[in-house]
Amino acid sequence: MKVSAYEFKNLSKSYGIVEFEVNEYNKIISNIGMLKEKLKDMLELVLGSLRCFKYAKGFMIYGGKHYSLIYLGFETEDNAIFAFELYPNSMSVESNTNIGELLRVIDLTVKTLMKEKE
């Protein structure tokens, strides 16, 4: 997995781009499909209580082509907001936190999404 992250200090925004290996992307997609209702609980185990949790599955049109899209968003009790958009083999992440917190949450979230179903 390769991660590129950007922080705009005066905007209180950080952005991350994650490029997955084919097996990582496939595992995440498979797990999300099986875990839909458990995702919030699994993320709370590693991130703490979530004030808000959002999950949506659909598609996007980019350059005239259709791509699958999964949206995962959440807000922590300390008002940190994270928005993940998962595309084929990559993911973009946006937050209102510093870059260190963004990278920490990307790491914990991806590890959680790649876990085997319990």
ChimeraX attribute file (.defattr): number of C-alpha atoms within 10 A of each C-alpha:
attribute: neighborCount
match mode: 1-to-1
recipient: residues
	/A:1	11
	/A:2	9
	/A:3	15
	/A:4	11
	/A:5	16
	/A:6	14
	/A:7	19
	/A:8	13
	/A:9	12
	/A:10	6
	/A:11	9
	/A:12	12
	/A:13	17
	/A:14	22
	/A:15	21
	/A:16	19
	/A:17	19
	/A:18	19
	/A:19	17
	/A:20	18
	/A:21	12
	/A:22	12
	/A:23	10
	/A:24	17
	/A:25	22
	/A:26	15
	/A:27	15
	/A:28	21
	/A:29	19
	/A:30	15
	/A:31	18
	/A:32	18
	/A:33	11
	/A:34	13
	/A:35	17
	/A:36	11
	/A:37	11
	/A:38	11
	/A:39	19
	/A:40	19
	/A:41	14
	/A:42	16
	/A:43	21
	/A:44	12
	/A:45	11
	/A:46	13
	/A:47	16
	/A:48	13
	/A:49	15
	/A:50	19
	/A:51	13
	/A:52	13
	/A:53	15
	/A:54	13
	/A:55	16
	/A:56	12
	/A:57	12
	/A:58	9
	/A:59	13
	/A:60	13
	/A:61	10
	/A:62	8
	/A:63	6
	/A:64	7
	/A:65	7
	/A:66	10
	/A:67	12
	/A:68	12
	/A:69	17
	/A:70	18
	/A:71	18
	/A:72	18
	/A:73	17
	/A:74	20
	/A:75	17
	/A:76	16
	/A:77	13
	/A:78	10
	/A:79	13
	/A:80	16
	/A:81	20
	/A:82	21
	/A:83	18
	/A:84	21
	/A:85	17
	/A:86	21
	/A:87	20
	/A:88	15
	/A:89	17
	/A:90	18
	/A:91	20
	/A:92	19
	/A:93	22
	/A:94	21
	/A:95	23
	/A:96	20
	/A:97	21
	/A:98	17
	/A:99	20
	/A:100	12
	/A:101	14
	/A:102	24
	/A:103	19
	/A:104	11
	/A:105	18
	/A:106	22
	/A:107	12
	/A:108	13
	/A:109	17
	/A:110	15
	/A:111	13
	/A:112	17
	/A:113	21
	/A:114	17
	/A:115	12
	/A:116	12
	/A:117	11
	/A:118	4
